[in-house]
């Protein structure tokens, strides 16, 4: 039964309103599609965030004028239906592609994404891509991962520094000298015949503590600690140099 002009205008207006905000569409055709399968197809498309209409070609072309899916609805021939969405085009393509695998009565004609018309093979390729939600999840993981690693390293550095300081306190390296510098407990000046040896010994202890802190921090970051293989030899060498600066007995 032919539609009256008023009915046609009403359908054009309704479809135009729905297509106005759509950014993607997939146009298909079917033959021998039962009412039960048609209902199942519409349900599948709704679950993917889309809408579905069987359209008359001329009415579809007129309804799509000025929209982002206009190019895909011009010059259609034969039986046509359109599934469209303003959401994720990948989700729509996945839903339709999976449904078509078990329902050969429905086939694709073409599609359109943000004004770009795509063919049947490109629709199938689109269906293999990760959806927006999956991409957002991966993006958030990539953004959060460096921050989490940085926080771990910072926390580990603080803990390791505390360990080094605690070890230094236990060894008496950070304890204050209650006796005034340059005097013994009796108040007499101490002998200062070996200033170079004391300076070398202090430098060796400082170097050893610095290397220990660097070793602990690099281990927390998952890297090979630099200089970790020779801490004892280095200290011994420095200690040897310090010893060589002491005056010989009897001089």
SULURTA-V182300 format. One record per pair of residues at least 12 apart in sequence whose C-alpha atoms are under 10 Angstrom apart, sorted by the first residue. I is the first residue (numbers start at 1). GAP is how many residues later the second one is. D is the distance in whole Angstrom. If there is no record, write none. Layout:
i = (I & I)
gap = (GAP & GAP)
d = (D & D)
//
This chain:
i = (8 & 8 & 9 & 9 & 9 & 11 & 11 & 11 & 11 & 11 & 12 & 12 & 12 & 12 & 12 & 12 & 12 & 12 & 12 & 13 & 13 & 13 & 13 & 14 & 15 & 15 & 15 & 15 & 15 & 15 & 15 & 16 & 16 & 16 & 16 & 16 & 16 & 16 & 16 & 16 & 17 & 17 & 17 & 18 & 18 & 18 & 18 & 18 & 18 & 18 & 19 & 19 & 19 & 19 & 19 & 19 & 19 & 19 & 19 & 19 & 19 & 19 & 19 & 20 & 20 & 20 & 20 & 20 & 20 & 20 & 20 & 20 & 21 & 21 & 21 & 21 & 21 & 21 & 21 & 22 & 22 & 22 & 22 & 22 & 22 & 22 & 22 & 22 & 22 & 22 & 22 & 23 & 23 & 23 & 23 & 23 & 23 & 23 & 23 & 23 & 23 & 23 & 23 & 23 & 23 & 24 & 24 & 24 & 24 & 24 & 24 & 24 & 24 & 24 & 24 & 24 & 24 & 24 & 24 & 24 & 24 & 24 & 24 & 24 & 24 & 24 & 25 & 25 & 25 & 25 & 25 & 25 & 25 & 25 & 25 & 25 & 25 & 25 & 25 & 25 & 25 & 25 & 25 & 25 & 25 & 25 & 25 & 25 & 25 & 25 & 26 & 26 & 26 & 26 & 26 & 26 & 26 & 26 & 26 & 26 & 26 & 26 & 26 & 26 & 26 & 26 & 26 & 26 & 26 & 26 & 26 & 26 & 26 & 26 & 27 & 27 & 27 & 27 & 27 & 27 & 27 & 27 & 27 & 27 & 27 & 27 & 27 & 27 & 27 & 27 & 27 & 27 & 27 & 28 & 28 & 28 & 28 & 28 & 28 & 28 & 28 & 28 & 28 & 28 & 28 & 28 & 28 & 29 & 29 & 29 & 29 & 29 & 29 & 29 & 29 & 29 & 29 & 29 & 29 & 29 & 30 & 30 & 30 & 30 & 30 & 30 & 30 & 30 & 30 & 30 & 30 & 31 & 31 & 31 & 31 & 31 & 32 & 32 & 32 & 33 & 33 & 33 & 33 & 34 & 37 & 37 & 37 & 38 & 40 & 41 & 41 & 41 & 41 & 41 & 41 & 42 & 42 & 44 & 44 & 44 & 44 & 44 & 45 & 45 & 45 & 45 & 45 & 45 & 45 & 45 & 45 & 45 & 46 & 46 & 46 & 46 & 46 & 47 & 47 & 47 & 48 & 48 & 48 & 48 & 48 & 48 & 48 & 48 & 48 & 48 & 48 & 49 & 49 & 49 & 49 & 49 & 49 & 49 & 49 & 49 & 50 & 50 & 50 & 50 & 50 & 50 & 50 & 50 & 50 & 50 & 51 & 51 & 51 & 51 & 51 & 51 & 52 & 52 & 52 & 52 & 52 & 53 & 53 & 53 & 53 & 53 & 54 & 54 & 54 & 54 & 54 & 55 & 55 & 55 & 55 & 55 & 56 & 56 & 56 & 56 & 56 & 56 & 57 & 57 & 57 & 57 & 57 & 57 & 57 & 57 & 57 & 58 & 58 & 58 & 58 & 58 & 59 & 59 & 60 & 60 & 60 & 60 & 60 & 60 & 60 & 60 & 61 & 61 & 61 & 61 & 62 & 67 & 67 & 68 & 68 & 68 & 68 & 68 & 69 & 69 & 69 & 69 & 69 & 69 & 69 & 69 & 70 & 70 & 70 & 71 & 71 & 71 & 71 & 71 & 72 & 72 & 72 & 72 & 72 & 72 & 72 & 72 & 72 & 73 & 73 & 73 & 76 & 77 & 80 & 80 & 81 & 81 & 81 & 82 & 82 & 82 & 82 & 83 & 83 & 84 & 84 & 84 & 85 & 86 & 86 & 87 & 88 & 88 & 88 & 88 & 89 & 89 & 89 & 89 & 89 & 89 & 89 & 89 & 89 & 90 & 90 & 90 & 90 & 90 & 90 & 90 & 90 & 90 & 90 & 90 & 91 & 91 & 91 & 91 & 91 & 91 & 91 & 91 & 92 & 92 & 92 & 92 & 93 & 93 & 93 & 93 & 93 & 93 & 93 & 93 & 93 & 93 & 94 & 94 & 94 & 94 & 94 & 94 & 94 & 94 & 94 & 95 & 96 & 96 & 96 & 96 & 97 & 97 & 97 & 97 & 97 & 97 & 98 & 98 & 107 & 108 & 108 & 108 & 108 & 109 & 110 & 110 & 111 & 149 & 150 & 152 & 152 & 153 & 153 & 153 & 153 & 153 & 153 & 154 & 154 & 154 & 155 & 156 & 156 & 156 & 156 & 156 & 156 & 157 & 157 & 157 & 157 & 157 & 157 & 157 & 157 & 158 & 159 & 159 & 160 & 160 & 160 & 160 & 160 & 160 & 160 & 160 & 161 & 161 & 161 & 161 & 161 & 162 & 163 & 163 & 164 & 164 & 164 & 164 & 164 & 165 & 165 & 167 & 168 & 168 & 173 & 173 & 173 & 193 & 193 & 194 & 194 & 194 & 195 & 195 & 196 & 196 & 196 & 196 & 197 & 197 & 197 & 197 & 197 & 197 & 197 & 197 & 198 & 198 & 198 & 198 & 199 & 200 & 200 & 200 & 200 & 200 & 200 & 200 & 201 & 201 & 201 & 201 & 201 & 201 & 201 & 202 & 202 & 203 & 203 & 203 & 203 & 204 & 204 & 204 & 204 & 204 & 204 & 204 & 204 & 205 & 205 & 205 & 207 & 207 & 207 & 207 & 208 & 208 & 208 & 208 & 209 & 211 & 211 & 211 & 211 & 211 & 211 & 212 & 212 & 212 & 212 & 214 & 214 & 214 & 215 & 215 & 215 & 216)
gap = (48 & 51 & 50 & 53 & 54 & 44 & 45 & 48 & 49 & 52 & 43 & 44 & 46 & 47 & 48 & 49 & 50 & 51 & 52 & 46 & 49 & 50 & 51 & 49 & 38 & 40 & 44 & 45 & 47 & 48 & 49 & 43 & 44 & 45 & 46 & 47 & 48 & 49 & 50 & 51 & 46 & 47 & 50 & 33 & 45 & 46 & 49 & 66 & 67 & 68 & 32 & 41 & 44 & 45 & 46 & 47 & 48 & 49 & 50 & 51 & 65 & 66 & 67 & 43 & 44 & 45 & 46 & 47 & 48 & 49 & 50 & 66 & 46 & 47 & 48 & 63 & 64 & 65 & 66 & 28 & 29 & 42 & 45 & 46 & 47 & 62 & 63 & 64 & 65 & 91 & 92 & 44 & 45 & 46 & 61 & 62 & 63 & 64 & 65 & 66 & 89 & 90 & 91 & 92 & 93 & 26 & 44 & 45 & 48 & 59 & 60 & 61 & 62 & 63 & 64 & 65 & 66 & 68 & 69 & 87 & 88 & 89 & 90 & 91 & 92 & 93 & 25 & 26 & 27 & 43 & 44 & 45 & 47 & 48 & 57 & 58 & 59 & 60 & 61 & 64 & 67 & 68 & 85 & 86 & 87 & 88 & 89 & 90 & 92 & 93 & 26 & 43 & 46 & 47 & 55 & 56 & 57 & 58 & 59 & 63 & 66 & 67 & 70 & 82 & 83 & 84 & 85 & 86 & 87 & 91 & 92 & 93 & 94 & 97 & 25 & 26 & 27 & 28 & 45 & 46 & 49 & 53 & 54 & 55 & 56 & 57 & 80 & 81 & 82 & 83 & 84 & 85 & 93 & 26 & 51 & 52 & 53 & 54 & 55 & 68 & 78 & 79 & 80 & 81 & 82 & 83 & 92 & 25 & 48 & 49 & 50 & 51 & 52 & 53 & 76 & 77 & 78 & 79 & 80 & 81 & 24 & 48 & 49 & 50 & 51 & 73 & 74 & 75 & 76 & 77 & 78 & 48 & 73 & 74 & 75 & 76 & 72 & 73 & 74 & 70 & 71 & 72 & 73 & 71 & 66 & 68 & 69 & 68 & 59 & 54 & 55 & 58 & 59 & 62 & 65 & 41 & 54 & 48 & 51 & 52 & 54 & 55 & 38 & 39 & 40 & 46 & 47 & 48 & 49 & 50 & 51 & 54 & 37 & 38 & 39 & 46 & 49 & 44 & 45 & 48 & 37 & 39 & 40 & 41 & 42 & 43 & 44 & 45 & 46 & 47 & 48 & 35 & 36 & 37 & 38 & 39 & 40 & 42 & 43 & 46 & 33 & 34 & 35 & 36 & 37 & 38 & 39 & 41 & 42 & 45 & 31 & 32 & 33 & 34 & 35 & 41 & 29 & 30 & 31 & 32 & 33 & 27 & 28 & 29 & 30 & 31 & 25 & 26 & 27 & 28 & 29 & 18 & 24 & 25 & 26 & 27 & 20 & 21 & 22 & 23 & 24 & 25 & 16 & 17 & 18 & 19 & 20 & 21 & 22 & 23 & 24 & 15 & 16 & 17 & 18 & 19 & 14 & 15 & 12 & 13 & 14 & 15 & 16 & 20 & 21 & 22 & 12 & 13 & 14 & 15 & 12 & 47 & 48 & 44 & 45 & 46 & 47 & 48 & 15 & 42 & 43 & 44 & 45 & 46 & 47 & 48 & 42 & 45 & 47 & 40 & 41 & 44 & 45 & 46 & 37 & 38 & 39 & 40 & 41 & 43 & 44 & 45 & 46 & 37 & 38 & 39 & 33 & 32 & 28 & 29 & 25 & 27 & 28 & 26 & 27 & 28 & 29 & 13 & 28 & 27 & 28 & 29 & 28 & 27 & 28 & 45 & 25 & 43 & 44 & 45 & 22 & 23 & 24 & 25 & 34 & 37 & 38 & 42 & 43 & 23 & 33 & 34 & 35 & 36 & 37 & 38 & 39 & 40 & 41 & 42 & 35 & 36 & 37 & 38 & 39 & 40 & 41 & 42 & 31 & 34 & 35 & 39 & 18 & 29 & 30 & 31 & 32 & 33 & 34 & 35 & 36 & 38 & 29 & 30 & 31 & 32 & 33 & 34 & 35 & 36 & 37 & 32 & 12 & 27 & 28 & 31 & 26 & 27 & 28 & 29 & 30 & 31 & 26 & 29 & 13 & 12 & 13 & 15 & 16 & 14 & 12 & 13 & 12 & 72 & 71 & 68 & 69 & 64 & 65 & 66 & 67 & 68 & 69 & 63 & 66 & 67 & 65 & 60 & 61 & 62 & 63 & 64 & 65 & 56 & 57 & 59 & 60 & 61 & 62 & 63 & 64 & 59 & 57 & 58 & 52 & 53 & 54 & 55 & 56 & 57 & 59 & 60 & 51 & 52 & 53 & 55 & 56 & 51 & 50 & 53 & 45 & 46 & 48 & 49 & 52 & 44 & 48 & 42 & 37 & 41 & 29 & 32 & 33 & 53 & 54 & 51 & 52 & 53 & 50 & 51 & 46 & 47 & 49 & 50 & 42 & 44 & 45 & 46 & 47 & 48 & 49 & 50 & 44 & 45 & 47 & 48 & 43 & 38 & 39 & 40 & 41 & 42 & 43 & 45 & 34 & 37 & 38 & 39 & 40 & 41 & 42 & 37 & 40 & 32 & 35 & 36 & 39 & 30 & 31 & 32 & 33 & 34 & 35 & 37 & 38 & 30 & 33 & 34 & 24 & 27 & 28 & 31 & 23 & 24 & 26 & 27 & 22 & 14 & 15 & 16 & 17 & 19 & 20 & 13 & 15 & 16 & 19 & 12 & 13 & 14 & 12 & 13 & 16 & 12)
d = (10 & 7 & 9 & 10 & 9 & 9 & 10 & 8 & 9 & 8 & 10 & 10 & 10 & 6 & 7 & 9 & 7 & 5 & 9 & 10 & 9 & 7 & 10 & 8 & 9 & 9 & 9 & 8 & 9 & 6 & 8 & 10 & 8 & 10 & 8 & 4 & 6 & 8 & 9 & 8 & 8 & 9 & 10 & 9 & 9 & 9 & 10 & 9 & 9 & 10 & 10 & 10 & 8 & 6 & 9 & 10 & 7 & 8 & 7 & 9 & 7 & 8 & 9 & 9 & 8 & 9 & 8 & 5 & 8 & 9 & 10 & 9 & 7 & 8 & 9 & 10 & 8 & 6 & 10 & 9 & 10 & 10 & 8 & 7 & 7 & 6 & 5 & 4 & 8 & 9 & 9 & 8 & 6 & 6 & 8 & 6 & 5 & 8 & 9 & 8 & 8 & 6 & 5 & 7 & 10 & 9 & 8 & 6 & 10 & 9 & 6 & 6 & 6 & 8 & 8 & 6 & 10 & 9 & 10 & 7 & 5 & 4 & 6 & 8 & 9 & 9 & 9 & 9 & 10 & 9 & 7 & 10 & 8 & 9 & 7 & 6 & 4 & 6 & 9 & 8 & 9 & 9 & 9 & 6 & 5 & 7 & 9 & 10 & 9 & 10 & 10 & 9 & 8 & 10 & 8 & 6 & 5 & 6 & 9 & 9 & 8 & 8 & 9 & 7 & 8 & 6 & 4 & 7 & 9 & 10 & 9 & 10 & 9 & 8 & 10 & 10 & 10 & 10 & 8 & 8 & 9 & 7 & 6 & 4 & 6 & 8 & 9 & 6 & 5 & 5 & 6 & 9 & 10 & 9 & 8 & 6 & 5 & 6 & 8 & 10 & 7 & 6 & 4 & 5 & 7 & 9 & 10 & 9 & 10 & 8 & 6 & 5 & 6 & 9 & 8 & 6 & 6 & 6 & 7 & 10 & 10 & 10 & 7 & 8 & 8 & 10 & 9 & 5 & 4 & 6 & 9 & 8 & 9 & 5 & 7 & 9 & 10 & 6 & 9 & 9 & 9 & 6 & 7 & 9 & 8 & 9 & 10 & 10 & 9 & 9 & 8 & 7 & 9 & 9 & 10 & 9 & 10 & 9 & 6 & 8 & 10 & 8 & 7 & 9 & 9 & 9 & 7 & 9 & 10 & 7 & 7 & 9 & 9 & 10 & 9 & 9 & 10 & 9 & 9 & 8 & 9 & 9 & 8 & 9 & 9 & 6 & 5 & 9 & 8 & 6 & 9 & 9 & 7 & 8 & 7 & 8 & 9 & 8 & 7 & 10 & 6 & 5 & 4 & 8 & 8 & 9 & 9 & 9 & 7 & 10 & 8 & 6 & 6 & 6 & 10 & 10 & 7 & 6 & 4 & 7 & 9 & 9 & 6 & 5 & 7 & 9 & 8 & 6 & 4 & 6 & 9 & 10 & 8 & 6 & 5 & 7 & 9 & 9 & 9 & 8 & 7 & 8 & 7 & 8 & 7 & 5 & 7 & 8 & 8 & 7 & 9 & 9 & 8 & 8 & 8 & 9 & 9 & 10 & 10 & 6 & 8 & 10 & 9 & 9 & 9 & 9 & 5 & 5 & 7 & 8 & 8 & 10 & 9 & 8 & 8 & 6 & 5 & 9 & 9 & 9 & 6 & 8 & 7 & 6 & 8 & 9 & 9 & 8 & 10 & 10 & 8 & 7 & 8 & 7 & 10 & 7 & 6 & 6 & 10 & 8 & 9 & 6 & 9 & 9 & 9 & 9 & 9 & 10 & 10 & 8 & 10 & 9 & 9 & 10 & 10 & 10 & 9 & 9 & 9 & 9 & 9 & 10 & 10 & 10 & 10 & 9 & 10 & 7 & 6 & 9 & 10 & 9 & 7 & 10 & 10 & 8 & 9 & 8 & 9 & 10 & 9 & 10 & 10 & 6 & 6 & 8 & 7 & 7 & 5 & 8 & 9 & 7 & 10 & 9 & 9 & 6 & 8 & 10 & 10 & 9 & 8 & 10 & 9 & 10 & 6 & 7 & 9 & 6 & 5 & 9 & 10 & 10 & 9 & 8 & 10 & 8 & 4 & 7 & 9 & 10 & 9 & 8 & 9 & 10 & 9 & 9 & 8 & 7 & 10 & 10 & 7 & 10 & 10 & 9 & 9 & 6 & 9 & 8 & 10 & 10 & 9 & 8 & 7 & 8 & 9 & 8 & 8 & 8 & 9 & 10 & 6 & 6 & 9 & 9 & 9 & 9 & 9 & 9 & 7 & 10 & 9 & 6 & 8 & 9 & 9 & 8 & 5 & 9 & 10 & 7 & 9 & 9 & 10 & 9 & 9 & 7 & 9 & 10 & 6 & 7 & 10 & 9 & 9 & 6 & 9 & 8 & 8 & 10 & 9 & 9 & 7 & 9 & 7 & 6 & 9 & 9 & 9 & 9 & 10 & 8 & 10 & 9 & 10 & 9 & 9 & 8 & 6 & 8 & 9 & 9 & 7 & 10 & 7 & 8 & 9 & 9 & 5 & 7 & 8 & 6 & 6 & 10 & 8 & 10 & 10 & 10 & 8 & 7 & 7 & 10 & 8 & 5 & 9 & 9 & 9 & 8 & 7 & 10 & 9 & 6 & 9 & 10 & 10 & 10 & 9 & 10 & 10 & 9 & 6 & 9 & 9 & 6 & 7 & 10 & 9 & 8 & 10 & 9 & 9 & 9 & 8 & 10 & 7 & 9 & 8 & 7 & 10 & 9 & 9 & 7 & 8 & 10 & 7 & 10 & 10 & 8 & 8 & 8 & 9 & 9 & 8 & 6 & 10 & 10)
//
